[in-house]
Structure formats: C-alpha cells, structure tokens
C-alpha cells in the first residue's frame, strides 16, 4: 500500500495531466481540417421561401366597423308664396305625408288690375315626428323655404370605407349583413350605397376647397323596419364582395399589386427567378385569385423581393375580414 501511494498514484495523475495538456494544445493550435478555411465569412445559405400556385376558394368578405344612426330629418317646403294664416300642427306630433301643416294666403294680380286671393294648404310630405316647426301666423314665406323638419322613424347603418378596400367591392353589392353590438341576431341591411363626396362639394361655390384629399367614402344601408335598434349603437358590417371556388390562388405577399393586375416572381428550374405579369381576380385580404399568367403547381417567391416590412401585404398585419379556404388544408 505504501508503494502505491508513493509511486503508482503520482504516476497516474501525471499521465492524466499530460493527456489534458495535449488536448488543449491540439484544440488551440491544430484545428480539424474540416473547419471552415475562412471563418470570417458565413457558410450558411439563405433560401427565399417559395409557394406553389394552387387551387382554392376565395371568399371576399369585407368587414367594417359601423354605427347605427337615425335617418336625416326631411324638411317641409313651402309650395306657395304668401302669408301664413293658420298653423295646424305642433312639434312632437306624429306626421303622415298628407298631414296638413298650415295654410297660406296668396294674392295673384289679374289682368284687369284686381287681385285674386286664395287660401292654399301645405302638407308634411313625409312620415315621422314633427321635430321643428318655427312658423308663426302672419309670417311671409316664399316658395321652397324650409318651414319645419320631420324626423323619420327609420335608421341606417353607416361605416367608413378605406380607398384600398374599394377595389374589393367593384361589383357594387346592394346589401350587407349587420351584427349590432348587444342587439338582435344578425340581419340583412338593404339598399346599400357607397358614396364619396364629389370634388367641389361643400366649397360654397368658389371651387377652392373641392379637392378630395380629405374625403371619406361612406357605406350606408337601411335597417329593416321590424328590427329594433337605437341611434349610437356600434355594429359590424359584413359586405359580401363575391366568392370564387376552385380557382388558382397565391398569397397576396407574393404579388406586386393586389387588384386587377400584378407581378409575381416565378422560380425557374435552375433556382433563379423571373418576373411574370399576372391578371388578378378576387382577393380576401390574405390570398388573391390569379386568372391569367400562372399555372397550377408553378412555384413563386412567397414574398416580393425588397418589400418593406410595413407593406400591407406582409404577414402579421391584421386585415379587414376575409376567409380563405384552401383545398386539402384546414380552414
């Protein structure tokens, strides 16, 4: 035992330390031959992601944030000129189109110099509640003058439509599905209109403020009479802009342009790419229909080269509505 402690153990420790020292020298001064000859340059390779043109279904639903509002009051117009002789209604009264509101005495000169006097009656011309009627007996009125206002019992849903979404509603839908927050089940809102103020509107005739740079396109549709709503409620407005089934589709991120025409980057057999003009159909904010320029299975770059990170076609940015159903894929 004394010999082992004096000679054997020290020799073993010396061998272990020698092996460790040799390994350190090998790592420090003699790297493996398989190691990169120029470590200053990366050896990895960046591959642009590619996607195939494939058959799918594009459902072009545009979803907007809307508001319920009472329809604008209808003015009661003076249809005759003359003096008011009698007021027949009061503010708050329920009106029908043929409700008589006042009488006007008009005087017409005759050829012989005499004057003919006639008493004429003015009617409301609209249904609703008389919300304003400041006319007094003895007041002189002229043809076309506003005599009062009738607030109709009807409501509409309005929403702002951004310019780029107008491309998705080229077919001019006439109705929308509306879900009122805290209200009844979704219902169909009819008579849908899409309007943009014309150049010069509201300029006062001088034509100096007729630019449309600040104009807002508005979507409006009528709430059915049987649906109970209140002014000021918020709502989701879903406008069906069309659906295309079993059509060729690619992601919007793969196309320069999102409506009517565009360009994709086709991947060639040798791995290089070329620009390919394409004709576009419906898009749902995620994918777009390709009607001409590509065949099923052809590979294109998933992202347009050089597209900025803030581009609306880039993933990660929310889109208004839209459902894409790809065949063979979960919805």
C-alpha positions in Angstrom: 0.0 0.0 0.0 2.9 2.3 0.8 4.4 1.7 -2.7 1.1 2.5 -4.4 0.8 5.8 -2.5 4.5 6.7 -3.2 4.7 5.7 -6.9 1.6 4.4 -8.6 -0.9 7.2 -7.8 1.5 10.1 -8.6 2.3 8.4 -12.0 -1.4 8.1 -12.8 -2.0 11.8 -12.0 0.9 12.8 -14.2 -0.5 10.8 -17.1 -3.9 12.4 -16.7 -2.5 15.9 -16.7 -0.4 15.1 -19.7 -3.4 14.0 -21.7 -5.4 17.1 -20.7 -2.4 19.3 -21.7 -2.1 17.6 -25.1 -5.8 18.0 -25.8 -5.6 21.7 -25.0 -2.6 22.2 -27.4 -4.5 20.3 -30.1 -7.6 22.5 -29.8 -5.6 25.7 -29.7 -3.0 25.2 -32.4 -4.2 22.3 -34.6 -7.9 22.7 -35.5 -9.7 20.0 -37.5 -9.2 20.1 -41.3 -13.0 20.1 -41.8 -13.3 23.5 -40.2 -14.0 26.4 -42.5 -10.9 27.8 -44.1 -12.3 31.4 -43.9 -14.3 31.7 -40.6 -14.7 35.4 -41.3 -17.4 34.5 -43.9 -20.6 32.7 -43.1 -21.1 29.2 -44.6 -24.9 29.1 -44.4 -27.1 29.8 -47.3 -30.3 31.9 -47.3 -33.1 30.4 -49.3 -36.1 32.6 -50.2 -39.4 30.8 -49.2 -41.4 29.6 -52.1 -45.1 28.7 -52.5 -47.0 26.9 -55.3 -49.9 28.4 -57.2 -52.7 26.2 -56.0 -56.5 25.7 -56.3 -58.6 27.2 -53.6 -61.7 29.2 -52.7 -61.6 32.9 -52.3 -64.4 34.4 -50.2 -64.2 38.2 -50.5 -66.0 39.4 -47.3 -65.2 43.0 -46.3 -65.9 43.6 -42.6 -66.2 47.2 -41.4 -66.9 48.9 -38.0 -70.2 50.7 -38.3 -72.6 52.9 -36.3 -76.4 53.0 -36.2 -77.8 56.4 -36.8 -81.3 57.9 -37.2 -82.1 58.9 -40.8 -81.9 62.6 -41.5 -84.9 64.7 -41.0 -87.0 65.6 -44.0 -87.7 69.4 -44.5 -91.2 70.7 -45.0 -91.0 73.0 -48.0 -93.3 75.9 -48.7 -95.1 75.1 -52.0 -96.7 78.6 -52.3 -95.6 82.2 -51.5 -97.7 84.3 -49.3 -98.8 85.0 -45.7 -99.3 82.2 -43.2 -102.9 82.3 -42.0 -103.2 79.2 -39.8 -100.8 76.7 -38.2 -102.4 73.3 -37.9 -99.7 71.2 -36.2 -97.3 71.3 -33.2 -93.8 70.0 -32.5 -93.8 66.3 -31.4 -96.9 65.4 -33.4 -96.9 62.3 -35.5 -97.0 63.1 -39.2 -98.1 61.3 -42.4 -97.2 62.5 -45.9 -100.6 64.0 -46.4 -100.9 65.7 -42.9 -101.9 69.4 -43.3 -99.4 71.6 -41.5 -100.5 75.2 -42.3 -102.4 77.4 -44.7 -101.0 80.2 -46.8 -102.9 83.2 -48.2 -101.6 84.1 -51.6 -102.6 87.1 -53.8 -102.3 87.0 -57.6 -102.8 90.1 -59.8 -105.4 89.9 -62.5 -105.1 91.4 -66.0 -107.8 94.0 -65.1 -105.9 95.3 -62.1 -107.9 93.4 -59.5 -106.3 90.9 -57.1 -107.3 87.3 -56.6 -106.9 85.9 -53.1 -106.5 82.1 -52.5 -106.0 80.1 -49.3 -103.7 77.1 -50.0 -102.8 74.2 -47.7 -99.2 72.8 -47.3 -98.8 69.1 -46.3 -95.9 67.4 -44.5 -94.7 65.3 -47.4 -93.1 62.7 -45.1 -93.8 60.3 -42.3 -92.4 60.7 -38.8 -92.4 63.0 -35.9 -92.5 66.8 -36.3 -89.2 67.8 -34.8 -89.1 71.5 -35.7 -91.8 74.0 -36.8 -90.9 77.6 -36.1 -93.5 79.2 -38.4 -95.8 81.9 -37.0 -99.2 83.1 -38.1 -98.7 86.3 -40.2 -95.3 85.3 -41.4 -94.5 85.8 -45.1 -93.0 82.8 -46.8 -91.5 82.1 -50.2 -91.7 79.1 -52.5 -89.1 76.5 -51.4 -88.5 77.9 -48.0 -88.0 75.4 -45.1 -91.0 75.6 -42.8 -90.1 72.7 -40.4 -88.5 69.3 -40.1 -90.0 65.8 -39.9 -87.8 63.1 -38.2 -88.5 59.7 -39.8 -88.8 56.6 -37.7 -86.2 54.8 -39.7 -82.5 54.0 -39.1 -79.4 53.3 -41.1 -76.0 51.7 -40.5 -73.0 53.7 -41.7 -69.3 52.8 -41.9 -66.2 54.3 -43.4 -64.6 52.5 -46.3 -60.8 53.0 -46.9 -59.8 53.6 -50.6 -57.9 50.3 -50.9 -60.9 48.3 -49.9 -62.9 49.8 -52.7 -61.0 47.5 -55.1 -62.7 44.6 -53.3 -66.2 46.0 -53.9 -66.0 46.7 -57.6 -69.2 44.7 -58.2 -71.2 47.2 -56.1 -73.1 44.9 -53.6 -76.6 46.1 -52.7 -76.9 44.6 -49.2 -74.8 43.7 -46.1 -75.1 41.5 -43.0 -75.1 43.6 -39.8 -74.5 42.5 -36.2 -75.4 45.2 -33.8 -73.4 45.2 -30.5 -75.7 44.0 -27.8 -78.6 43.8 -30.2 -80.6 41.1 -32.1 -79.3 38.3 -34.3 -77.5 39.4 -37.4 -79.9 40.8 -40.1 -79.7 41.8 -43.7 -79.4 45.5 -44.3 -80.7 46.5 -47.7 -80.3 49.5 -50.1 -76.5 49.6 -49.6 -74.8 52.6 -51.1 -71.1 53.5 -51.4 -70.6 57.3 -51.7 -67.6 59.6 -51.9 -68.1 63.4 -51.8 -67.5 64.9 -55.3 -64.8 67.4 -56.0 -66.2 70.9 -55.2 -68.8 69.6 -52.8 -69.1 71.9 -49.8 -66.8 74.5 -51.3 -69.5 77.2 -51.2 -69.3 77.7 -55.0 -65.8 79.2 -55.1 -64.3 75.9 -56.2 -61.3 76.4 -53.9 -62.0 73.5 -51.5 -63.1 70.9 -54.0 -60.1 68.6 -53.5 -60.9 65.0 -52.4 -57.8 64.5 -50.3 -59.7 64.6 -47.1 -62.9 63.0 -48.5 -64.2 59.9 -46.7 -66.1 57.1 -48.6 -69.2 56.1 -46.7 -71.1 52.8 -46.8 -74.8 53.1 -45.8 -77.6 50.7 -45.7 -81.2 50.7 -44.3 -82.2 48.8 -41.2 -85.4 46.8 -41.7 -88.5 48.3 -40.0 -89.1 45.2 -37.9 -85.6 45.3 -36.3 -85.3 47.4 -33.1 -82.2 49.5 -32.9 -81.1 52.8 -31.3 -79.0 55.6 -32.6 -75.4 55.4 -31.5 -75.1 51.6 -31.3 -72.0 50.1 -32.8 -72.1 47.3 -35.3 -70.1 45.0 -37.5 -71.0 45.3 -41.2 -70.1 42.4 -43.4 -70.2 43.1 -47.1 -70.0 40.0 -49.4 -67.9 41.1 -52.4 -68.2 37.8 -54.1 -66.8 34.2 -53.9 -64.7 32.2 -56.4 -64.5 28.4 -56.0 -61.8 26.1 -57.3 -59.7 28.9 -58.7 -55.9 29.4 -58.9 -54.7 31.4 -55.9 -51.4 32.7 -54.4 -50.7 34.7 -51.2 -51.0 38.4 -51.5 -47.5 38.7 -50.2 -46.3 37.0 -53.4 -47.7 39.7 -55.7 -46.7 43.2 -56.5 -50.2 44.8 -56.8 -53.4 43.5 -55.2 -56.2 44.4 -57.8 -56.7 43.7 -61.5 -53.0 43.3 -62.5 -49.8 42.3 -60.7 -46.4 40.8 -60.9 -45.1 37.6 -59.3 -41.5 36.2 -59.1 -41.6 32.8 -60.8 -39.0 30.3 -59.7 -37.2 28.7 -62.6 -35.8 25.2 -62.7 -32.2 26.4 -62.1 -33.3 28.3 -59.0 -33.3 31.7 -60.5 -36.4 33.9 -60.7 -38.1 35.9 -63.4 -40.9 38.5 -63.2 -44.2 37.2 -64.5 -47.2 39.6 -65.2 -50.5 38.2 -63.9 -54.1 39.1 -64.0 -55.9 39.2 -60.7 -59.5 38.5 -59.6 -61.0 38.4 -56.1 -58.9 38.7 -53.0 -59.8 38.2 -49.4 -57.0 40.2 -47.8 -54.8 37.1 -47.4 -54.8 35.4 -50.8 -55.7 36.5 -54.3 -57.2 34.8 -57.4 -54.9 34.6 -60.4 -57.0 34.4 -63.6 -54.1 34.6 -66.1 -50.3 34.3 -66.1 -49.8 31.2 -63.9 -50.5 27.5 -64.0 -51.3 25.2 -61.1 -48.2 24.0 -59.3 -45.8 26.7 -60.6 -43.6 28.0 -57.8 -43.3 31.6 -56.9 -41.5 33.5 -54.2 -43.7 33.8 -51.1 -42.6 37.4 -50.5 -41.9 40.1 -53.1 -38.2 40.9 -53.0 -37.4 44.1 -51.3 -40.9 44.6 -50.0 -40.8 46.9 -46.9 -41.7 45.4 -43.5 -44.6 47.8 -43.2 -46.1 46.7 -46.5 -49.8 45.8 -46.1 -49.2 42.5 -47.9 -46.7 41.4 -45.4 -47.9 38.8 -42.8 -48.5 39.9 -39.2 -50.6 42.9 -40.1 -54.3 42.5 -39.4 -56.6 42.6 -42.4 -60.3 43.6 -42.5 -62.3 40.4 -42.8 -61.8 37.7 -45.4 -61.8 34.0 -45.2 -59.6 31.8 -47.4 -60.3 28.1 -47.8 -57.5 26.1 -49.4 -58.4 22.6 -50.7 -56.7 20.0 -48.7 -56.0 22.4 -45.8 -57.8 23.1 -42.6 -60.0 26.2 -42.6 
